Amino acid sequence: MADEMNFDLVSPEKSIASFMAKEVQLPGSEGDMTAMPNHAPILTTLRPGILSVSGVDGTTEYVVTGGFAEVKPDGVTVLAARATNKSSFTQEDMDSLVGDVKALLDLSDETTKDSVNKTYADALVLAGTLGLSVA
């Protein structure tokens, strides 16, 4: 049994990270999940949250604003709407995220309002986790 798997994190602009990982903790839209080598295949959507990747050099954390994750036995690929190393995520980044969600809320109709409200609530939780404020 392999004890490592491929990990790739990409955004629409660029490849952010690619390395061997022992464990990937994902902020799934239906709840957090941990993927490890030989995990059963699954595709999940992501909510705003912390993506944590443990590798041979320690653990690296990223802030993701949403997206998708594909988990396979030999690796995890995350396609993030936006992703930033947690240590680089600023109040300005949080303000941008909340502004984008509020704009979506203004444009949403009855069929999408609940989903956008959940994304807004997830952004508030993320702000609290990071010790940032929401205007």
HUJO-V611951 format. One line per field, one symbol per residue. ss: DSSP state (h for helix, s for strand, l for the rest). phi: phi as a letter, one per 30 degrees, with the letter a starting at -180 (. if undefined). burial: 1 if it has 9 or more other C-alpha atoms within 8 Angstrom, else 0. A space follows every 10 residues. Layout:
ss: ???
phi: ???
burial: ???
This chain:
ss: llllssssss slllssssss slssssssll ssssssllll lsssssllss sssssllsss ssssllssss ssllssssss llssshhhll hhhhhhhhhh hhhhhhhlll llhhhhhhhh hhhhhhhhhh lllll
phi: .dcbbdbbbb cedadcaaad bcabccdddc kdbccbeidd dabbdccelc ccbcbdcjcc cbccckkbbc cbeclbcccc ebbbeedcdc edddededdd ddddddcdcd dceddddddd dddddeeddd iccbd
burial: 0001111111 1000110101 1111111110 0100111110 0001111111 1111100000 1111111111 1111111111 1111110010 0001101100 1101100100 0010011011 0111011100 01000
